[in-house]
Amino acid sequence: KFKDWMAPLISKMHDEQDEKWMEQAKQLVNSDGADEKEPIKPFSYTPSEFIARMGKEINNEDSVLYWAYKNDIPVFCPALTD
């Protein structure tokens, strides 16, 4: 059940990440570099952003992640990147 909910969310977030990378690559190609205020960095979700997205998508008031998202409370879990 969790896998059926989580797999589409991961796929959606992956697609969004790829779209942001492509936008940044287009900006880099179209700029001459002279007016860049800061370098373009590849986009990726941090563990806290990923967990917040889970809280947003879960839409279940019994979930701690739901309430953390609703109240803009970051949840830290560095093990997600291990």
Long-range contacts (C-beta under 8 A, 24 or more apart in sequence): 5-58, 6-54, 9-53, 9-54, 9-57, 13-45, 13-50, 13-53, 17-43, 17-44, 17-45, 47-76, 47-77, 47-78, 47-79, 47-80, 47-81, 48-74, 48-75, 48-76, 48-77, 50-80, 51-75, 51-77, 51-80
